[in-house]
Amino acid sequence: METYLKDNEREMRATTSTAMMTTTRTTTRTTSTSSGRALFLPRCYCSSLSSFASSFASSSSSSSSATKSRRRSCRQSASNSFPSRAAGETAATTTFRRGGEGKGGRAASKFFVGRRAMSSSFSAAFSSTTAAADSLTMTKPDDWHLHVRDGSKIASVVPHTAKQFDRALIMPNLQPPVRTAEEASGYRKLILEAAKTTNAKFEPHMTLYLTDETSEKTVEDAAKCGFVRGFKLYPAGATTNSSFGVTDVKKVMPALKKMAELGLILQVHGEVTHQTVDIFDREARYIEEVLKPLLEEVKDLRVVMEHITTKNAADFVSNFPEDGRLAATITPQHVLLNRNALFKGGMRPHLYCLPILKREEHREAVLNAAVGPKSERFFLGTDSAPHPKGAKESACGCAGVFSAHAALSFYAMAFDSVGKLDKLEAFASHNGADFYRVPRNSGTITLKREEWEVPETYEFGGDVVVPFFAGERFRGPFNKKF
């Protein structure tokens, strides 16, 4: 209990300190701020801040209406789960911010940010301390870890990514998995077709599914094709569609050595799968038991530790003695949320992903690594992983967060929470391209500070998918108009 209280105290301090960085920009925006609309926090996390406001501000926060919907009431009780992002300089396309897009977009009057739960003086205090630019121009970014599924679902989700990114590394864990360059070529054509009307320049790069049977010939064919960047190592049973994964790294040593020889990169889902290991400890154990010995044995192999979630991983990548051999991707959920978000106010199936959300100290460490002295070793990889709503809201729900609809927005929010928006371009647009040794994108994207809203659902191959922060409205994000 003492540890739990300390964690939440730390989260409150983080939220408070970063919220102080938000800014009031015009007379119109000042009016909005005084109405309690300046803080870029989802409605489900406002209740704890409004309680804190009574001691921080001269006026107390007003309570939410008792007639709010059951879903909204549940969300309001989920406090202390979204620290350190009150002043989000976030990005979204015009499509992302229209309440009418998707299904169930809320009416314009129903703001979640600060809402009526926040006192006007509290919001004003948080919104007047730092001036911020109203636009940000940066090199077009890449998403170096993306799931777009198969069949009709491809056409539903690829445009979300293509609107923001010029390039993405496509994960191979389909049923059956993408194991050869020939299979990847067919999959890639479907993705290109889905992207062409949104962004004709969008370029899917591919990674193949590493199995116990992957041969050196398969590796050679992959290296020759020109669009395969590496192989993805899924420990068998680690995540969605990982039953074909590697059971023992020793079995794939010949393939790994051939990859090192030919310059292909190993993408690693870094978790052990022993049921005796606590789910929150599996990443740290993987580093010690698998990754360190692997890097030592295959000296020239270059590795990306995917979707890192712990201080252990952030420190391991930052402190690795060789430049250019080890890097890591980071998802938006793992720098915006800690594990409290999964359980506050009830079970939150749409925040369940693997690796699972971790303690606040780990969230802080991962975000700090992305903006720290070795930040060039970390880059954007959303791990956006859509599942039908029913598959998530079930007795045994699937792992995965769908964030492709506004990915750049969420990263900008996280970087701004620590005053490091100047680091966003390198993280999103430079570091990954440099590590994969491909040219940086030549185009630019200009993000503008505007109001936007996340729909409740998006169409998903004849079904619907619930997006990250479904139904939430953000004031002040950077927005790209296409």
N, C-alpha and C positions, 0 to 999 in steps of 0.2 A: 504493500500500500504506500509506503514512504517513497519508493522508487517511482511509482505511478504518479504521485503528487508532484514530485520533482520534475518529471518529464513534462507534465502539463504546465507547471510554472515556467519552465524554459520555453515552451511553445507560446505561452501568453506574452512573455517578454519579447520573443522574436517577432510575433505579430505586431505588438505595440511599437517596437523600434522601427520596423520597416514601414508601418502605416504612416509614421511621422514624415515619410519622404514624399507623400503624394502632394499634388500641387493644384491650385486654383488658377485657371488660365484667363478667363474672360468674365465680364459681368454676368453673362448668361450662365456660365459654368459655376460662378460663385453662388448664384441662386440655387442651382441644382445641388451644390454641396451643402448649403444650409438646409436643404430638405433631407439630408442624410443619404446622398447618393454618390459620395466620392470614393468610398472604399471598394476595391475590387475583390470582394469576398463573396463566395456563394452563400445563399440564404441559409444553408444548413449549418453554417459556422458563425452566425452572427450573435447567437444568444449569449455565448461566453463573453464576447467583446462588449455587448451592451451592459452586462453586469459589471465589467471592469470600468465602463464609462462613468458609472455613478461616483467612483472615487477619483477619476481623472478629470472629469468635466464638471462645470457648474450646474448643469441641468441633467436630470436622469433620463435614461432612454425610455421611450414609450413602449408598451407591450404590443405584441402582435395580436391581431384580431382572433377571437376564439372561434370564429366561423371559417378559418382557413381550412383548406382541404386536408384530408388525413395524410396525404403524402407530404404536403408542406410542413405540417406539424411534426411529422417524423424527422424531416430534414433539419428543422430548427433545433431539435434536441441533440443533434450530432455536433457538439462543440469541441473546440480545441484540436481539430484534426487537420486544419489547413493553415499552418503557420507561415509567417514570413512572406506574404505576398499581397499586402494591402494596396500597393501602388503599382499595378501591373501595366507596363508598357506593352500591350499585347497586340498580336496581329491576327487578322482574319480577312477573308474575302467578303465582298458584298453579300454573297450567298450566305456566309456564316452568320451575319448579323441580322438578317431579316427574320422576324418572328414567324412569318408565314411559311418559311421554308421547312421542309420535313413535315412531320405531323405534330400538332399540339403546341406550336409556338405560342408563347403567352402574349397577352395584350400589352401594348406599350406602357400602360400606366402601372404595371405590376413589376416595379424594379425589385431586384433582390439585393443590390449592393447597398449596404448600410441600412436600407429600407426604413420603415418606421421604427424598427427596433433600436436604431442608433440615435442618440440625441444630436441636435443640431450643433451644439458647441463642441461635442466630441468629434463629430465629423469635420468641423471647421478646423479644429486643432490639428487634425491629421492631414489636412489638405492645403496648408498654407506655408509649409516650411521650406519646400524645395521647388525651384522652377525646373520644368522639363520641356524638351522640344516637342512640338506637335507632329513631327514627322521624322522618319528614320529611313534612309536609303542604304541598302546593303546588297552585296552580291547574291544572286539567286542561290538558295540553299539546296542541300541534298539531304535525303533521308536514308541513312545507312542501315536501317533495319525495319522492314515493312512486310506485313502480311496482307495479301489482297484476295486470298481464297481462290475458289475455282468456279467454273461454270458461269451461270448468270450473275453470280455475286461479284465477279470481277468488274463488270460494267457499272455496278453500283458504287464501288468504293474507290476505284482508281482515279476518277476525276477529282475527288477531294484532295488527293496528294498532288496531282498534276497542276492544280490551281496555284499551289504555293511553291512547289519544288520542280527543278528541271531534271532531277536524277534521283533514283532510289535503288537500294539493294533489296531484292525480293527474296523472302525466305521460302525454303523448299518443302515445308512440312505439310504437304497435301496428303490425300488418301487416293492412290499410293503416292509416296514421296517422289520428288524430282531428283533423280540420282545420276543422270548422265547429261552430257552436253546436248544430245539430241532431244531429250525430254525437255530440257530447259529452253531450247529453241522454240518448240511448239508453244510452251507456256508464255514465253516472251512475246510471241506474235499476238496472242490474245490480249496481253496487257497493252501493247502498242496500239492495238485497235481501239481499246477502251479509252485511251488517253488522247487520241488524235484530235478530237473536236474541242477538247479543253486546252491542250497544250501540245502542239505538234512537235515541240522540241524535247518533250519529256522522254527520258532515256532509262529504261529499266536495265539494271545490271543484275546478274544472277549469281546465286550461290547454290551449290549442290549439296544434297543430303549425304553426309558421311555415314556409312554403315560398316559393319564388321567385314563385309565382302567387297568394299571399294578397292579396286585394283589399281596398280600403277598405270595401266593402259587407260583407265577411266580418267585418271588425273592428267595424263598427257593429252587426251582428247579435249579436256576442259581448257587446258592452257592454250591450245591451238585455236579455239573457236572465237576468241576475241571479246566475248561478252560475259564470261564467267570469271568472277573475281576470287573465288575460293570455295571452300567446303564448310558446311555448318556441322559442328559436333553437338549432337543432342545426346546426353546420357540417356540410355533407354529408360523410359518412364518418367522423364523429368517434366514434360509439359505436353501441350496439345499435339497429338499425332506423333509422339516420340517413341512408339513401340518398335520402330525399325532402327532405333538409335544404337549407339556404340555401347556394348556391354563391358568392354575392357580396352583401354587405350593401347595396350600391347598388341592387340589384334590389328590395329590400323597403323602401326609404325611404318611399314613399307610405304603406304600411301602418304603419310605425313612427311616422310623424308623426300619423296618425289615432289610433293608440294613445295617444300623448302627449296629444292633444286630448281624448280620452274617458276618460282616467284608467286605462287598462289598463296592466299591468306586463309588461315584457319579462324573461323568465327565460332566462339565457344559459348554454349549455355552453361555457365559456371556454377552448377549445383551438383552435389552428390545426391544419390537417390536412395541411400540406405534408410529404411523405415525406422531404424534406431536413432537416427540423427534428427533433432528438432528442426522443423521447417524453417525457422528463423536463423538457423546456424549453418545451413547447407552451403551457402556461398563461401563462407569463411573456410569451411572444411574442404571444399573443392580446391581452393587455392593451395592449401598445404598438402593435400593428398594427391592431387592430379596435376594442377597447372605448373607448380614449381618444378616437379620432376620432369614434366614434359618439356618445358623450356630449356632445362639443363641438358636433356638427352638429344633434342633436335635443335642444334645450335643456331641454325639459320632460319628456322621457322618463324614467320611473323604471325602474330596472334591478335585478334580483337576479342576482348572479354565483353560479351554482349550484355546490355541492360543491367549494369552494375547497380547494387542497392545498398552496399554496406561501406562503412569506414574502412574495413579490412581491404576491400577491393580497391577503393579510391587510393588508399595509401600504397597498396602493392603496385598499382599502375604508376602512380606518381614517383615512387622511389625505385622503380626498376632501373638497374644500372646502365642499360643500353638504350640509346635513342633509336626510334624507328622500328623496334621489334615488338613492342607491346602497346596497345591502345585500348580504349573502352568506349562503348556507346552508352548514352544516358537517355532515359525516357522522361516524358513530362510528368507522369504520375509520381515517379520516384524522387523528383525534386520539389514537388508541390504538396505531397501528402505523406503522412506517416501512418503507422498501422492503426491508430485510433480511428481513422476514417472508415475502416472496414466494419466497425462494430458499434459506433455511436448511434443511439437511437434505433438500433436493430441491425440486422445483417444487410450489408450493401453488396449485392452480387456483382454489380457493374463496376466495382472497384477491385474485384478479385482478379489477380494476375499472378503469373509466375515468371520470375521470382516474386514472392509476395512482398507487400509493403513492410517496411521495417520501422524500428524505433526512431524517434525524432533526432537523436544524435547521429544516426546514419544518414537520414535525409540531409541534415546540415552538412555532413562531411562530403557527400556526393556533390552537392551544389557548390560547395567551396572548392572542390577539386576542379570543377568545370571552369572556374574563374581564377584559379590559383596560379602559382609559379610554373607549374607543369601543365597548364591548361591545353597546350597543343596536343596532348595525348588523349584528349577527350573530345568526342564529337556527337552530333545529333543522330539518334536512332530511335524513332518513336516506339518501335515494337507495337504499333497500332495493329490490333488483332480483333477484328469484328466477329461477333457471334450473333445469331438470331436472338431476339429478346427472350423467347421461350427457353432457349438453351442455357441462358444465363440465370433466369428466374425459375430454377428447377431444384429438385431434391439433391442433384449432384451437378451443380452448375459448371460451365466451362471457364477456363482461365483465359483472361484477355481483356484489355481495355481498348476501346475504339476511340482514338484521338486524332485520326487523320483529318477530320473536318476542320480543325482549328489548331493544328499542331504548333505552328510558329507563334501563335498567340500565347499558348501556355508556356512555352519556353521563355518568351519575352517577359511574361509575368514573373516567372521564377528569377530571371536574371535581374530584373528591376528590384525585386525584393531585397537584394543585397547591394543595390547601387552599382550594378556591373553591366548595364546595357551595352556599354562599349565593347564588351567581350562577346556579344551575341553573334556578330558576323563571323568571327573566326570559328566559333563553335559550330555554327550552322552551315557555313559556306566554304571554309578553308581547310580546317583540320582533317576532315575525313578525306577530301580529295587528295590532300598532300600525303596522307598515310597510304591510301590506295594507289598513289602514283598515277593519278589521272588529272587532266587539266581542270583548273577551277572553272566554274561556269562563267560565261562572259556577260550575261545579262544582269540586270538589277531588279530589285523589288523595292518599292517605296511604301512604307507603312505609315498610316495616318491615324491620329488619335480620334477615335469615333466610338459611338455606342453600338454594341452588337449583342445578339442573343443566340444562345444555343437551342436548337429545336429539341423537343422531347424525343423524337426518333427520326431516323432517316430510312428511306427505302433500301432494302437489302435483298436483291434477287428474289422478289416475290414475298419477302418477309420484311421485318423491320429490325434495325439495330439501334440500341440506346447509346448515344455518344457520351463521351467524357463531359461532365457538368451539364447534363441534359436539363433543359428548361431554365438555365441560369442566364441572367443578363449582366453584362459587364459595361461599365461606363469608363470611357477614356482609353480603350485599347488602340493600338496602332492597327490600321485597317488598310489592306491593299485593294484598290478597285481595279478589277480586270476589264 
